[in-house]
Amino acid sequence: MASSASRSILPLIFLTGLVGATCADNNPEGAVSNSSNIVWGPCDPSVVTNPALSCSFFDVPLDYHDLSVGRAKLALAKVNATLERRGTLFLNPGGPGNSGIAQLNVLSDLLVSLTGGLYDVVSWDPRGIGALTVPGEIFCFDTVDEYNTFWNGTIELTGIEETGNFTDPVDIDALLAQAPVMQAKYDELAQRCHRHPSGKYLKYVGSAAAARDVVAMADALDGPGSPVNFAGVSYGTVIGSWLVNMFPERVGRVLLDGVVDTPLLATEETPTIWARHELADSDKVYGAFLTGCALSGPEGCPIATAGNQTAADIDAVVQALIVQAHDVARKNPSVPVTSADIRQVLQQVITAPSQFASFANTTWPQFVAGVQAESNDLSTANVSRRHARRASTGQQNPTRSYSDVAILCGDSIDPRGTHMSDVFQEVISASHNQSRMFSSVWPALYYSCPFWPVRAVERYQGPFNKTLANKVMVVSNTFDPATPLSGAKDVASLLGESATLVQQNAFGHTSVAAPSQCLNGLMFMYFTNNTLPENNQTICEVDGDFELFPSVNTEAILAAMDT
């Protein structure tokens, strides 16, 4: 699940001449014809490099409850079963806003292996995502200059400058002083996004529609009423959780990995969800980074200056650089490395422990050199470099895509009159009480929704305790910086006998963050034999040869953190 404003967009171009399934327009409300076949053909090798994939399109209603609104067209990719086919497994990689086709392009071999080669694995670019799905990416600006001019002089481009756990009155006053400006900017952004050509689609890109799209694809590929098999990762678990509760009689093999607490999404505003719940374990994963660095010592982690240092010693080095960068940026906000930059990059690093050593050995020295140059007035970087770095690129439009905002905020509860000053107070409070390192990272996706102009035409807001036709597998890392274990426990607990929770004793976001033969084996048994552990107490360890720093694995870090 994306926590900051930026994410990469992989444009997808299919070979011309492919024919997608088309649904009749005279269906009863909410129904989709299954009489047409999806015609699969080759993908453009310049953008889909995996030769095992084939591609197509699938036509669905924009609004399943009002067919007069028009049609949507989904771009699909598939890898075939290698043994006798039992059906289709649909994959959504989350984000919100990540390309399913891009993920399948990379993960097809792993998915075929985990499912025993018994399923066609299909992923797609959901509504609001990619260059070919219609509606595609949501944009609010036409040029990078327009974007940068709009946000010039605000924390949207510079980030929030603060140190420690946001207790300095000067930092607090500086943030709160921006509240009126940012309130006006976010209100204006809402209208700008609504007026943009893609604005007409804002209410049709929600997760309830995506869940209905999955069922429609299952009907077309496996037959009307067939079991729906689904793997949802990160924000894809919102689609999955809604899917199984909207269509409990259709549930086949369903895997939810890195679980968003959907009951919270149905009841609380997103800034509260992010600051008080989703960030709950982020500082613990940061602590794992510090511990691994200390265990590795200077040879494996140059942040360490001696071989007998503790995690607290490493943290002191990090905090010293943050303070130094903060003090320089307070004098000149256009410097290329700020305390906000360091926090933002560290937040990205802790999602994937495989990046720990690379950050320490490559990125950290660059940060140190940059901050030192700033302190000595040697930096020649200017503000436009920072702006360009924070803007995303895409084939259709070079500016930042707002698809992630449109999807999350479209799924969230109705606005409650929250003001930007309230959000800032939430940030400050969470820095004191939840995550001192990452509560203040800005922009953050979840902080946007009180000001977003539109909610999806359909949202699922419960109940979340339906009795399902088949048990689902719920997976969470012990320490996940974006979707904590508590969310998986909530979702599994509400489903009761219809779900089994499996915990991977790992750091990072979703089980993909660390390899585990134990977990792979359980997934294989589930997809091939429909067997799951008898209770929710199963804990899978990470493979011992997976090193976060040279000669330092997850087991060593966990042991050191327990002492």
Sequence and secondary structure as in RCSB ss.txt:
>XXXX:A:sequence
MASSASRSILPLIFLTGLVGATCADNNPEGAVSNSSNIVWGPCDPSVVTNPALSCSFFDVPLDYHDLSVGRAKLA
LAKVNATLERRGTLFLNPGGPGNSGIAQLNVLSDLLVSLTGGLYDVVSWDPRGIGALTVPGEIFCFDTVDEYNTF
WNGTIELTGIEETGNFTDPVDIDALLAQAPVMQAKYDELAQRCHRHPSGKYLKYVGSAAAARDVVAMADALDGPG
SPVNFAGVSYGTVIGSWLVNMFPERVGRVLLDGVVDTPLLATEETPTIWARHELADSDKVYGAFLTGCALSGPEG
CPIATAGNQTAADIDAVVQALIVQAHDVARKNPSVPVTSADIRQVLQQVITAPSQFASFANTTWPQFVAGVQAES
NDLSTANVSRRHARRASTGQQNPTRSYSDVAILCGDSIDPRGTHMSDVFQEVISASHNQSRMFSSVWPALYYSCP
FWPVRAVERYQGPFNKTLANKVMVVSNTFDPATPLSGAKDVASLLGESATLVQQNAFGHTSVAAPSQCLNGLMFM
YFTNNTLPENNQTICEVDGDFELFPSVNTEAILAAMDT
>XXXX:A:secstr
   BS        B TT   B   TT  TT     S    EEB TTT   TTEEEEEEEEESSTT GGG EEEEE
EEEE  SSS  EEEEEE  TTT  HHHHHHHHHHHHHHHTTT EEEEEEE TT SSSSBS   BS SSHHHHHHH
HTTSHHHH     TTT  HHHHHHHHHTHHHHHHHHHHHHHHHHHSGGGGGGGG SHHHHHHHHHHHHHHHH TT
  EEEEEETTHHHHHHHHHHHSGGGEEEEEEES   HHHHTTS HHHHIIIIITTTHHHHHHHHHHHHHHHHHHH
 TT  STT  HHHHHHHHHHHHHHHHHHHHH TT S  HHHHHHHHHHHTT GGGHHHIIIIIHHHHHHHHHHHH
TT     HHHHHHHHS   SS SS B HHHHHHHHHS       HHHHHHHHHHHHHHT TTTTT SSBGGGSGG
G S   S           SS EEEEEEEE SSS HHHHHHHHHHHGGGEEEEEEEEESSSGGGS  HHHHHHHHH
HHHH    SSS  EEE  TT EEETTEEHHHHHHHHH 
